[in-house]
Each structure stands twice: as structure tokens, then as C-alpha cells.
Amino acid sequence: MSALKLRRRAHTDGSYLSASDIRVHFGLGAWTQAVTVLVEWPGGPKEEFGMLQVDRTVLLRQGSGKL
């Protein structure tokens, strides 16, 4: 399969006394290979997280990826 580019924004703002889920979900369809994710954190730094397995929840922490 060729490269797949998706963009999502995580935000927790909601209405008065409420908040949104901070998790970001990507539907990859029939994609079964490990994927690489490029994250642009608030404030501008970018990090790459490689060889992430599909069909699972992954926690990405700022400062733990490759710059």
C-alpha cells in the first residue's frame, strides 16, 4: 500500500463545565502494516513515532519520539 496521510487535531475545549476526549482516533481501513506517525505538538516541535502497530491504542508522549 502507498502512503496514507491523515490529519487530526486533539482538543479538550467544550462548552461550560464539559470537556472533549483528548484521544485522537484514526481509521486505517484495510491497512495492516505498521505505521509511522508525525506529531506536531502545540508550540511547534514535531516528532516522528515509527513502526506503530495497527488495531491498538498507542500513547504518544512528547519528547519520546524522533525529532
HELIX and SHEET records of a PDB file:
SHEET    1   A 2 VAL A  35  GLU A  40  0                                        
SHEET    2   A 2 LYS A  46  LEU A  52 -1                                        
END                                                                             
